[in-house]
Amino acid sequence: MTSLMLQETREAPARVAEMLVQDERSYGALADALVAHAPCFAATIGRGSSDHAATYAASLLGIAGGLATASLPPSLVTRYRAELDLRRALVLAISQSGASPDIVATLRAASASGGCTVAILNAENAPLAGVARHVLPQRAGPERSVAATKSFICSLVCIARLIARWRFDAALSTALARLPERLDAALGCDWSAALELLAPARSLYVVGRGLGFGIVHEWALKLKETSGLHAEALSAAEVRHGPRAVIDRAFPVLALALGDPAGRDAAAFAAELAARGHRLAVASAGPGPGRHLPLPKPLHPWLDPIVAVQAFYPLAAQLAEARGLDPDRPRGLAKATSTI
């Protein structure tokens, strides 16, 4: 029987196609507000997969909009009652459920402090929508598997779509229209070469950089959730320091080598490991070191990370089953988590 996780992963191309033709007025109003008020910096609010989407947003906001972005810890508001000054900030809160009390409280405080607050969420009538100045629906549809897949992909697309509208980026807009077909192609990519490497593992590093950094954090989380693996996501730059000492010939590495400058750094690190006989698998559009995990032909440097997520999710579901686990029922986890 096909897992819910895999079923929902396969829905993502259609959900993205539907989402891209809706809510134009919402994106336009937010883009107009950003043009009119020119934020000086950005802050993000999220947990788990949503925080990984925020990491992708931080890179894209810096590259496309010149904004420095910080992740805002909810405890500043909920535990320390800090009075934040966000009058010149774009504040993005990302949540599938839109119901976690700490995320809602933090965005409410951001709105009260004058921030341009945005909720990216799947449940449009959730409490988070009520405290945001702008709402961008994920439109992923119901998601029953504990491990979020299509809602994460739709979150990334919301962010890229906002950038395209705000920065009047015609090339990105054109590429977004073609993204559903590329996501569909990603579902056909065979990553079974990683199963033999990862099925017996207990720990591994997951390495990427730049726009791929949030993506490898998402990969690592899914390997923890669904396969019980101790997977640590690291930057291809940071891993060269202290963390490099952990890697020996019995310690596997999974790397994301996108075609942009930071992705080439990850490819170079993977090549160094391969030259020393280390065990690794590398996701890339073309041949590379280690076990090759193919990606579709590149579409746009800012969208290729989203395609890489889509190619990974089927592997995560298959790996869990290979390890005798149910990817839809991770041990000790629930679909919605309430934190304060």
VONUBA-848899 format. One record per residue (C-alpha): x, y, z; residue number from 0. Coordinates in nm, 2 decimals. Example, Ala and Ser with C-alpha at 12.3 -4.5 7.8 and 13.67 -1.06 7.14 Angstrom:
(r (1.23 -0.45 0.78) 0)
(r (1.37 -0.11 0.71) 1)
//
This chain:
(r (0.00 0.00 0.00) 0)
(r (0.14 0.34 -0.09) 1)
(r (0.20 0.57 0.21) 2)
(r (0.02 0.89 0.26) 3)
(r (0.35 1.07 0.25) 4)
(r (0.42 0.94 -0.10) 5)
(r (0.06 1.01 -0.21) 6)
(r (0.08 1.37 -0.09) 7)
(r (0.42 1.42 -0.25) 8)
(r (0.28 1.32 -0.58) 9)
(r (0.00 1.58 -0.55) 10)
(r (0.25 1.86 -0.53) 11)
(r (0.28 1.95 -0.90) 12)
(r (-0.10 1.98 -0.94) 13)
(r (-0.13 2.18 -0.62) 14)
(r (0.14 2.42 -0.73) 15)
(r (-0.02 2.46 -1.07) 16)
(r (-0.35 2.55 -0.90) 17)
(r (-0.19 2.79 -0.65) 18)
(r (0.00 2.98 -0.92) 19)
(r (-0.32 3.10 -1.08) 20)
(r (-0.49 3.21 -0.76) 21)
(r (-0.45 3.50 -0.51) 22)
(r (-0.30 3.74 -0.75) 23)
(r (-0.47 4.03 -0.57) 24)
(r (-0.30 3.93 -0.24) 25)
(r (0.04 3.91 -0.40) 26)
(r (-0.01 4.24 -0.57) 27)
(r (-0.12 4.42 -0.25) 28)
(r (0.18 4.29 -0.06) 29)
(r (0.42 4.38 -0.34) 30)
(r (0.28 4.73 -0.36) 31)
(r (0.32 4.76 0.02) 32)
(r (0.68 4.66 0.00) 33)
(r (0.75 4.90 -0.29) 34)
(r (0.58 5.18 -0.10) 35)
(r (0.74 5.13 0.24) 36)
(r (1.08 4.97 0.14) 37)
(r (1.17 4.75 0.44) 38)
(r (1.52 4.77 0.58) 39)
(r (1.54 4.41 0.69) 40)
(r (1.33 4.10 0.73) 41)
(r (1.25 3.86 1.01) 42)
(r (1.10 3.51 0.99) 43)
(r (0.89 3.30 1.23) 44)
(r (0.85 2.93 1.20) 45)
(r (0.93 2.58 1.33) 46)
(r (1.03 2.25 1.17) 47)
(r (0.97 2.24 0.80) 48)
(r (0.83 2.59 0.81) 49)
(r (1.16 2.72 0.95) 50)
(r (1.34 2.55 0.67) 51)
(r (1.12 2.73 0.42) 52)
(r (1.21 3.05 0.61) 53)
(r (1.58 2.97 0.56) 54)
(r (1.52 2.95 0.18) 55)
(r (1.33 3.28 0.21) 56)
(r (1.63 3.44 0.39) 57)
(r (1.86 3.35 0.11) 58)
(r (1.62 3.46 -0.16) 59)
(r (1.54 3.79 0.01) 60)
(r (1.91 3.87 0.04) 61)
(r (1.99 3.77 -0.32) 62)
(r (1.69 3.94 -0.49) 63)
(r (1.59 4.21 -0.25) 64)
(r (1.91 4.30 -0.06) 65)
(r (1.75 4.23 0.27) 66)
(r (1.93 4.09 0.57) 67)
(r (1.70 3.84 0.74) 68)
(r (1.69 3.70 1.09) 69)
(r (1.50 3.41 1.24) 70)
(r (1.29 3.55 1.52) 71)
(r (1.27 3.32 1.83) 72)
(r (0.91 3.31 1.96) 73)
(r (1.05 3.29 2.31) 74)
(r (1.15 3.65 2.29) 75)
(r (0.78 3.73 2.29) 76)
(r (0.62 3.44 2.48) 77)
(r (0.88 3.40 2.75) 78)
(r (1.08 3.72 2.78) 79)
(r (0.81 3.97 2.68) 80)
(r (1.06 4.16 2.47) 81)
(r (0.93 4.48 2.31) 82)
(r (1.05 4.45 1.95) 83)
(r (1.09 4.74 1.71) 84)
(r (0.99 4.60 1.37) 85)
(r (0.86 4.92 1.21) 86)
(r (1.09 4.89 0.90) 87)
(r (1.07 4.51 0.88) 88)
(r (0.91 4.26 0.65) 89)
(r (0.80 3.98 0.89) 90)
(r (0.72 3.63 0.74) 91)
(r (0.54 3.37 0.95) 92)
(r (0.52 3.03 0.79) 93)
(r (0.29 2.76 0.92) 94)
(r (0.10 2.47 0.78) 95)
(r (-0.17 2.47 1.05) 96)
(r (-0.15 2.84 1.15) 97)
(r (-0.25 2.74 1.50) 98)
(r (0.06 2.71 1.72) 99)
(r (0.02 2.97 2.00) 100)
(r (0.38 3.09 2.00) 101)
(r (0.38 3.15 1.63) 102)
(r (0.05 3.34 1.66) 103)
(r (0.17 3.55 1.96) 104)
(r (0.49 3.64 1.79) 105)
(r (0.33 3.76 1.47) 106)
(r (0.07 3.95 1.67) 107)
(r (0.35 4.13 1.85) 108)
(r (0.52 4.20 1.51) 109)
(r (0.20 4.35 1.38) 110)
(r (0.16 4.56 1.69) 111)
(r (0.52 4.69 1.66) 112)
(r (0.45 4.82 1.31) 113)
(r (0.60 4.54 1.10) 114)
(r (0.47 4.45 0.75) 115)
(r (0.35 4.10 0.86) 116)
(r (0.28 3.81 0.63) 117)
(r (0.13 3.47 0.71) 118)
(r (0.21 3.19 0.47) 119)
(r (-0.02 2.91 0.57) 120)
(r (-0.24 2.62 0.45) 121)
(r (-0.54 2.68 0.68) 122)
(r (-0.67 3.02 0.57) 123)
(r (-0.91 3.06 0.86) 124)
(r (-0.65 2.97 1.12) 125)
(r (-0.56 3.21 1.41) 126)
(r (-0.24 3.31 1.24) 127)
(r (-0.43 3.47 0.95) 128)
(r (-0.62 3.69 1.19) 129)
(r (-0.30 3.86 1.32) 130)
(r (-0.13 3.92 0.99) 131)
(r (-0.15 4.22 0.76) 132)
(r (-0.12 4.00 0.45) 133)
(r (-0.20 3.63 0.40) 134)
(r (-0.06 3.41 0.12) 135)
(r (-0.23 3.08 0.11) 136)
(r (-0.03 2.77 0.05) 137)
(r (-0.33 2.60 -0.12) 138)
(r (-0.17 2.25 -0.06) 139)
(r (-0.50 2.09 0.03) 140)
(r (-0.55 1.86 0.33) 141)
(r (-0.23 1.69 0.44) 142)
(r (-0.27 1.38 0.66) 143)
(r (0.08 1.24 0.68) 144)
(r (0.27 1.37 0.98) 145)
(r (0.57 1.44 0.76) 146)
(r (0.48 1.76 0.57) 147)
(r (0.56 1.74 0.20) 148)
(r (0.33 1.93 -0.04) 149)
(r (0.27 2.21 0.21) 150)
(r (0.65 2.27 0.24) 151)
(r (0.68 2.28 -0.14) 152)
(r (0.39 2.52 -0.17) 153)
(r (0.55 2.74 0.10) 154)
(r (0.87 2.77 -0.11) 155)
(r (0.66 2.85 -0.42) 156)
(r (0.48 3.13 -0.22) 157)
(r (0.81 3.29 -0.14) 158)
(r (0.94 3.27 -0.49) 159)
(r (0.62 3.40 -0.63) 160)
(r (0.63 3.70 -0.39) 161)
(r (0.98 3.78 -0.50) 162)
(r (0.88 3.76 -0.87) 163)
(r (0.59 4.00 -0.81) 164)
(r (0.77 4.24 -0.58) 165)
(r (1.09 4.27 -0.79) 166)
(r (0.91 4.26 -1.13) 167)
(r (1.12 3.96 -1.23) 168)
(r (0.98 3.85 -1.57) 169)
(r (1.23 3.56 -1.60) 170)
(r (1.13 3.42 -1.26) 171)
(r (0.76 3.46 -1.34) 172)
(r (0.81 3.26 -1.66) 173)
(r (1.00 2.99 -1.49) 174)
(r (0.74 2.97 -1.21) 175)
(r (0.48 2.89 -1.48) 176)
(r (0.69 2.59 -1.59) 177)
(r (0.76 2.47 -1.23) 178)
(r (0.48 2.22 -1.21) 179)
(r (0.61 2.02 -1.51) 180)
(r (0.96 2.02 -1.35) 181)
(r (0.82 1.90 -1.02) 182)
(r (0.65 1.62 -1.21) 183)
(r (0.98 1.53 -1.38) 184)
(r (1.14 1.52 -1.03) 185)
(r (0.90 1.24 -0.93) 186)
(r (1.05 1.03 -1.20) 187)
(r (1.41 1.06 -1.08) 188)
(r (1.55 0.74 -0.95) 189)
(r (1.73 0.79 -0.62) 190)
(r (1.74 0.42 -0.52) 191)
(r (2.12 0.44 -0.53) 192)
(r (2.10 0.60 -0.19) 193)
(r (1.90 0.32 -0.03) 194)
(r (2.20 0.08 0.01) 195)
(r (2.40 0.37 0.16) 196)
(r (2.14 0.50 0.41) 197)
(r (1.94 0.19 0.51) 198)
(r (2.20 0.06 0.75) 199)
(r (2.32 0.40 0.87) 200)
(r (2.27 0.54 1.22) 201)
(r (2.40 0.89 1.16) 202)
(r (2.50 1.11 0.86) 203)
(r (2.57 1.46 0.74) 204)
(r (2.34 1.63 0.49) 205)
(r (2.54 1.90 0.31) 206)
(r (2.44 2.20 0.10) 207)
(r (2.49 2.58 0.08) 208)
(r (2.32 2.90 -0.02) 209)
(r (1.97 2.84 -0.15) 210)
(r (2.02 2.47 -0.09) 211)
(r (2.09 2.52 0.28) 212)
(r (1.72 2.53 0.39) 213)
(r (1.66 2.23 0.16) 214)
(r (1.92 2.01 0.32) 215)
(r (1.78 2.11 0.66) 216)
(r (1.44 1.98 0.54) 217)
(r (1.61 1.66 0.41) 218)
(r (1.77 1.60 0.74) 219)
(r (1.45 1.66 0.93) 220)
(r (1.26 1.41 0.71) 221)
(r (1.53 1.15 0.77) 222)
(r (1.49 1.20 1.14) 223)
(r (1.11 1.19 1.14) 224)
(r (1.05 0.90 0.90) 225)
(r (1.36 0.68 0.93) 226)
(r (1.49 0.75 1.28) 227)
(r (1.82 0.86 1.15) 228)
(r (2.05 1.10 1.33) 229)
(r (2.09 1.34 1.03) 230)
(r (2.27 1.67 1.08) 231)
(r (2.24 1.94 0.81) 232)
(r (2.55 2.15 0.75) 233)
(r (2.68 2.42 0.52) 234)
(r (2.94 2.31 0.27) 235)
(r (3.15 2.59 0.42) 236)
(r (3.09 2.51 0.79) 237)
(r (3.15 2.14 0.75) 238)
(r (3.52 2.20 0.65) 239)
(r (3.59 2.32 1.01) 240)
(r (3.52 2.11 1.32) 241)
(r (3.25 1.89 1.18) 242)
(r (3.48 1.75 0.91) 243)
(r (3.66 1.55 1.18) 244)
(r (3.36 1.32 1.23) 245)
(r (3.36 1.19 0.87) 246)
(r (3.54 0.86 0.83) 247)
(r (3.49 0.58 0.57) 248)
(r (3.19 0.44 0.77) 249)
(r (3.01 0.77 0.80) 250)
(r (2.78 0.85 0.51) 251)
(r (2.73 1.20 0.35) 252)
(r (2.43 1.31 0.15) 253)
(r (2.50 1.63 -0.05) 254)
(r (2.30 1.87 -0.27) 255)
(r (2.50 2.01 -0.55) 256)
(r (2.29 2.27 -0.73) 257)
(r (2.42 2.46 -1.03) 258)
(r (2.46 2.79 -0.86) 259)
(r (2.78 2.92 -0.70) 260)
(r (2.70 2.79 -0.35) 261)
(r (2.59 2.46 -0.50) 262)
(r (2.92 2.42 -0.67) 263)
(r (3.09 2.46 -0.33) 264)
(r (2.89 2.16 -0.21) 265)
(r (3.00 1.97 -0.52) 266)
(r (3.36 2.05 -0.46) 267)
(r (3.34 1.93 -0.10) 268)
(r (3.18 1.61 -0.22) 269)
(r (3.46 1.56 -0.47) 270)
(r (3.71 1.59 -0.19) 271)
(r (3.54 1.32 0.01) 272)
(r (3.51 1.09 -0.29) 273)
(r (3.88 1.12 -0.37) 274)
(r (3.95 1.00 -0.01) 275)
(r (3.72 0.70 -0.05) 276)
(r (3.43 0.82 0.17) 277)
(r (3.08 0.70 0.13) 278)
(r (2.85 0.96 -0.02) 279)
(r (2.55 1.03 -0.24) 280)
(r (2.52 1.35 -0.44) 281)
(r (2.21 1.50 -0.59) 282)
(r (2.28 1.70 -0.90) 283)
(r (2.16 1.76 -1.25) 284)
(r (2.47 1.60 -1.41) 285)
(r (2.72 1.33 -1.32) 286)
(r (2.93 1.39 -1.02) 287)
(r (3.13 1.21 -0.74) 288)
(r (2.98 0.93 -0.53) 289)
(r (2.64 0.77 -0.59) 290)
(r (2.46 1.00 -0.83) 291)
(r (2.10 1.10 -0.74) 292)
(r (1.97 1.26 -1.06) 293)
(r (1.78 1.59 -1.07) 294)
(r (1.58 1.72 -1.38) 295)
(r (1.73 1.97 -1.62) 296)
(r (1.78 2.31 -1.44) 297)
(r (1.49 2.55 -1.47) 298)
(r (1.59 2.86 -1.27) 299)
(r (1.86 2.89 -1.00) 300)
(r (1.60 3.02 -0.75) 301)
(r (1.35 2.74 -0.83) 302)
(r (1.59 2.44 -0.87) 303)
(r (1.60 2.40 -0.49) 304)
(r (1.23 2.34 -0.49) 305)
(r (1.26 2.07 -0.75) 306)
(r (1.53 1.90 -0.54) 307)
(r (1.29 1.87 -0.25) 308)
(r (1.04 1.70 -0.47) 309)
(r (1.30 1.45 -0.59) 310)
(r (1.40 1.37 -0.23) 311)
(r (1.06 1.30 -0.07) 312)
(r (1.00 0.96 -0.25) 313)
(r (1.34 0.85 -0.13) 314)
(r (1.25 0.94 0.23) 315)
(r (0.93 0.74 0.21) 316)
(r (1.11 0.44 0.06) 317)
(r (1.39 0.45 0.30) 318)
(r (1.16 0.45 0.60) 319)
(r (0.99 0.13 0.47) 320)
(r (1.33 -0.02 0.39) 321)
(r (1.42 0.03 0.76) 322)
(r (1.09 -0.13 0.87) 323)
(r (0.92 0.19 0.96) 324)
(r (0.59 0.36 0.87) 325)
(r (0.67 0.70 0.72) 326)
(r (0.31 0.82 0.81) 327)
(r (0.34 0.74 1.18) 328)
(r (0.68 0.86 1.31) 329)
(r (0.75 0.76 1.66) 330)
(r (0.64 1.01 1.93) 331)
(r (0.52 1.27 1.68) 332)
(r (0.18 1.42 1.59) 333)
(r (0.06 1.62 1.29) 334)
(r (0.01 1.94 1.48) 335)
(r (0.24 2.06 1.76) 336)
(r (0.13 2.33 2.01) 337)
(r (0.41 2.53 2.17) 338)
(r (0.41 2.85 2.37) 339)
//
